[in-house]
Amino acid sequence: MQILKILFIIIQVGIGIHFILPVFLYLISLVKKKETLNENINVEYDYAIIVTAYEQTTLLPAVINSILKLNYENFMVYVVADKCDITGLNFNSEKVILLRPEETLAGNTKSHFYAINRFVRPHELLTIIDSDNLVDQEYLNELNVYFKSGFSAVQGVRAAKNLNTIYACLDAASDIFYRFIDRKLLFSAGSSAALSGSGMAFTTSLYQECLGDKIIEGAGFDKVLQLELQKRDLRVAFAEKAVVFDEKTSKSDQLVKQRSRWMFTWFKYAGMGLQLIFKGFYNLSWNQLIYGIFFVRPPLFLLGLLSTSFLIIDIIFIPGMIMFWIVAFALFIVTFLTALNYFKAPKKIYRSLIGIPVFVFYQVLSLLKSKNANKISVATEHFQDIDNKDITKS
């Protein structure tokens, strides 16, 4: 019985530590020497901007329009319209190449390599943009700061494009939390920023090396790419000023489908994060070790449900653990509010926090559907068609 009790305590600490580690990272970032960035070197790299669309083309004109307004000249845009009707699409720019695969690809990396294999010239760098994104006018210039400083992989910020419903606001709040912990703090503490699926850039050769021989079905290509980068012990830089505006889920069914796919990818790849932790110990690599710990972390709502359940059990059977959870929850709240404050979340997001229980309920539904998530859809359905007249200006 005592052994079971000890084992249960170890499991609780393993879950609760994820509420405490961000504070640890924050303290490290305060004392660690800041990255030396070569902001004054005048280099204009040649970019391939790959925009992927699946079935829907409604938002493509807006994203291409925002890209063509970039304060940058040396780039080409490759639009991969997979399983799309492109008869009405005409971008009237020599910088835009519209590609319509003959057969359905139904996969991010397949679309990316479809574009790569049709580059009109050997671009030094490539960046991935989703069809529902808009880009800030200084996006490529801000990415350049990190490539000039020696990084070969960079993740930008995916800021909320829409806050039109409580679901969109809560989705944005969740994104801000992960942006602060998994990108800002991890990078500042000397590890690697997590990738987000879009708003990220790489040297073309590195992207081809990491994923060129991989067949990735369904969602999760960014997870595979993260693992490949970490196998090479490479750090992904976090570019706080390289901003793309991302459409947040605005409807409950949209939220369930999206989170189901995310849940599916976490269950699918979490075990590989454990391998990364062991590799970090073996190689004495801080980057691999700390990144692996965050890679295996369960989704936030699942952490909350598990922690609350543990606390209830502890009140009855292990009162000595109650203080552990009080401290863990308090640190989480402080970290969450710090993240919202750091990225200057609008008041709308703070007001939406009252809807967290409903948000969690729909994520529980997504957990129940996660087993068959890849059969639901390969892409999130989008409903917003927002004018980018002002939003992409710094």
Backbone hydrogen bonds, N-H to C=O, Kabsch-Sander energy under -0.5 kcal/mol:
donor,donor_aa,acceptor,acceptor_aa,energy
5,K,1,M,-2.0
6,I,2,Q,-2.3
7,L,3,I,-2.5
8,F,4,L,-2.4
9,I,5,K,-2.0
10,I,6,I,-2.3
11,I,7,L,-2.2
12,Q,8,F,-2.2
13,V,9,I,-2.6
14,G,10,I,-2.3
15,I,11,I,-1.6
16,G,12,Q,-3.4
17,I,13,V,-2.2
18,H,15,I,-1.4
19,F,16,G,-1.8
20,I,16,G,-0.7
20,I,17,I,-0.5
21,L,17,I,-2.9
23,V,20,I,-1.0
24,F,20,I,-1.3
25,L,21,L,-2.7
26,Y,22,P,-2.4
27,L,23,V,-2.2
28,I,24,F,-2.0
29,S,25,L,-2.7
30,L,26,Y,-1.3
31,V,27,L,-1.2
32,K,28,I,-2.2
37,L,35,E,-0.7
38,N,145,V,-0.6
39,E,37,L,-1.4
41,I,38,N,-0.6
43,V,41,I,-1.3
45,Y,43,V,-0.6
47,Y,45,Y,-0.7
47,Y,74,N,-2.2
48,A,125,L,-2.1
49,I,47,Y,-0.5
49,I,76,M,-3.2
50,I,48,A,-0.7
50,I,127,T,-2.6
51,V,49,I,-0.6
51,V,78,Y,-2.6
52,T,50,I,-0.5
52,T,129,I,-1.5
53,A,80,V,-2.5
55,E,82,D,-2.4
56,Q,54,Y,-1.9
60,L,57,T,-1.2
63,V,59,L,-1.8
64,I,60,L,-2.6
65,N,61,P,-2.2
66,S,62,A,-2.0
67,I,63,V,-2.0
68,L,64,I,-2.5
69,K,65,N,-0.6
69,K,66,S,-0.6
70,L,67,I,-1.8
71,N,137,Q,-2.8
72,Y,70,L,-1.9
75,F,73,E,-1.9
76,M,47,Y,-1.9
77,V,95,K,-3.7
78,Y,49,I,-2.9
79,V,77,V,-0.6
79,V,97,I,-2.7
80,V,51,V,-2.8
80,V,78,Y,-0.7
81,A,79,V,-0.8
81,A,99,L,-3.0
82,D,53,A,-2.4
82,D,80,V,-1.2
84,C,81,A,-0.9
86,I,84,C,-0.8
89,L,86,I,-1.6
96,V,93,S,-1.3
97,I,77,V,-3.0
97,I,95,K,-0.5
98,L,96,V,-0.5
99,L,79,V,-3.5
99,L,97,I,-0.6
111,S,107,G,-1.9
112,H,108,N,-2.6
113,F,109,T,-2.8
114,Y,110,K,-1.6
115,A,111,S,-1.8
116,I,112,H,-2.6
117,N,113,F,-2.3
118,R,115,A,-2.0
119,F,116,I,-1.5
123,H,121,R,-1.6
124,E,46,D,-0.7
125,L,46,D,-2.2
126,L,202,F,-2.5
127,T,48,A,-2.4
128,I,200,M,-2.3
129,I,50,I,-2.8
131,S,52,T,-1.2
133,N,130,D,-1.6
134,L,245,F,-1.4
136,D,243,V,-2.6
137,Q,392,T,-2.0
139,Y,136,D,-1.8
142,E,138,E,-2.5
143,L,139,Y,-1.9
144,N,140,L,-2.2
145,V,141,N,-1.0
146,Y,142,E,-0.6
146,Y,143,L,-1.1
147,F,143,L,-1.7
148,K,144,N,-3.0
149,S,145,V,-0.5
150,G,147,F,-1.4
151,F,146,Y,-2.1
154,V,201,A,-2.9
155,Q,237,A,-3.2
156,G,199,G,-3.1
157,V,242,A,-2.8
159,A,157,V,-0.8
159,A,244,V,-2.1
161,K,246,D,-2.6
162,N,246,D,-0.6
169,C,165,T,-2.1
170,L,166,I,-2.3
171,D,167,Y,-2.4
172,A,168,A,-2.2
173,A,169,C,-2.3
174,S,170,L,-2.4
175,D,171,D,-2.2
176,I,172,A,-2.5
177,F,173,A,-2.1
178,Y,174,S,-2.3
179,R,175,D,-2.6
180,F,176,I,-2.2
181,I,177,F,-2.5
182,D,178,Y,-2.2
183,R,178,Y,-0.6
183,R,179,R,-0.7
184,K,179,R,-2.6
185,L,180,F,-2.8
186,L,181,I,-1.4
187,F,183,R,-2.0
188,S,184,K,-2.4
189,A,185,L,-2.1
190,G,187,F,-1.6
191,S,186,L,-2.7
193,A,236,V,-2.7
194,A,182,D,-2.3
199,G,128,I,-2.4
200,M,128,I,-0.8
201,A,154,V,-2.9
202,F,126,L,-2.5
203,T,152,S,-1.9
204,T,124,E,-2.4
207,Y,203,T,-2.2
208,Q,204,T,-2.3
209,E,205,S,-2.2
210,C,206,L,-2.5
211,L,207,Y,-2.2
212,G,208,Q,-2.0
214,K,211,L,-1.6
216,I,214,K,-0.7
217,E,215,I,-0.6
218,G,106,A,-0.6
224,V,220,G,-1.8
225,L,221,F,-2.5
226,Q,222,D,-2.4
227,L,223,K,-2.3
228,E,224,V,-2.3
229,L,225,L,-2.4
230,Q,226,Q,-2.4
231,K,227,L,-2.3
232,R,228,E,-1.0
233,D,230,Q,-1.5
234,L,229,L,-2.5
237,A,153,A,-2.6
237,A,235,R,-0.6
239,A,155,Q,-2.7
239,A,237,A,-0.6
240,E,238,F,-0.9
242,A,239,A,-1.2
243,V,241,K,-1.1
244,V,157,V,-3.0
245,F,134,L,-3.6
246,D,159,A,-3.6
246,D,244,V,-0.6
255,L,251,K,-2.3
256,V,252,S,-2.4
257,K,253,D,-2.1
258,Q,254,Q,-2.3
259,R,255,L,-2.9
260,S,256,V,-2.0
261,R,257,K,-1.7
262,W,258,Q,-2.0
263,M,259,R,-2.8
264,F,260,S,-2.3
265,T,261,R,-2.2
266,W,262,W,-1.9
267,F,263,M,-2.5
268,K,264,F,-2.0
269,Y,265,T,-2.1
270,A,266,W,-2.2
272,M,269,Y,-1.1
273,G,269,Y,-0.9
273,G,270,A,-1.0
274,L,270,A,-1.0
275,Q,271,G,-1.2
276,L,272,M,-1.6
277,I,273,G,-1.9
278,F,274,L,-2.1
279,K,275,Q,-2.2
280,G,276,L,-2.3
281,F,277,I,-2.1
282,Y,278,F,-2.6
283,N,279,K,-2.9
284,L,280,G,-0.7
284,L,281,F,-0.5
285,S,280,G,-2.3
286,W,284,L,-0.7
289,L,285,S,-2.4
290,I,286,W,-2.4
291,Y,287,N,-1.7
292,G,288,Q,-2.2
293,I,289,L,-1.7
294,F,290,I,-1.6
295,F,291,Y,-2.0
296,V,292,G,-1.7
303,L,299,P,-2.2
304,G,300,L,-2.2
305,L,301,F,-2.3
306,L,302,L,-2.5
307,S,303,L,-2.6
308,T,304,G,-2.4
309,S,305,L,-2.1
310,F,306,L,-2.5
311,L,307,S,-2.4
312,I,308,T,-2.1
313,I,309,S,-2.1
314,D,310,F,-2.7
315,I,311,L,-2.2
316,I,312,I,-1.0
317,F,313,I,-3.0
318,I,314,D,-0.7
321,M,318,I,-2.3
322,I,319,P,-1.6
325,W,321,M,-1.7
326,I,322,I,-2.2
327,V,323,M,-2.4
328,A,324,F,-2.4
329,F,325,W,-2.9
330,A,326,I,-2.2
331,L,327,V,-2.6
332,F,328,A,-2.1
333,I,329,F,-2.4
334,V,330,A,-2.2
335,T,331,L,-2.5
336,F,332,F,-3.0
337,L,333,I,-2.5
338,T,334,V,-2.2
339,A,335,T,-2.4
340,L,336,F,-2.0
341,N,337,L,-2.2
342,Y,338,T,-2.9
343,F,339,A,-2.1
344,K,341,N,-1.3
345,A,340,L,-2.9
349,I,346,P,-1.4
350,Y,346,P,-1.1
351,R,347,K,-2.6
352,S,348,K,-1.3
353,L,349,I,-0.7
353,L,350,Y,-1.1
354,I,351,R,-1.0
355,G,352,S,-2.6
356,I,353,L,-1.6
359,F,355,G,-2.1
360,V,356,I,-2.8
361,F,357,P,-2.0
362,Y,358,V,-2.1
363,Q,359,F,-1.3
364,V,360,V,-2.0
365,L,361,F,-1.8
366,S,362,Y,-1.8
367,L,363,Q,-1.9
368,L,364,V,-1.9
369,K,365,L,-1.3
370,S,366,S,-0.7
370,S,367,L,-0.7
372,N,369,K,-1.1
373,A,370,S,-1.6
375,K,372,N,-1.6
376,I,372,N,-0.6
376,I,373,A,-1.3
377,S,373,A,-1.0
392,T,388,N,-0.8
393,K,390,D,-1.7
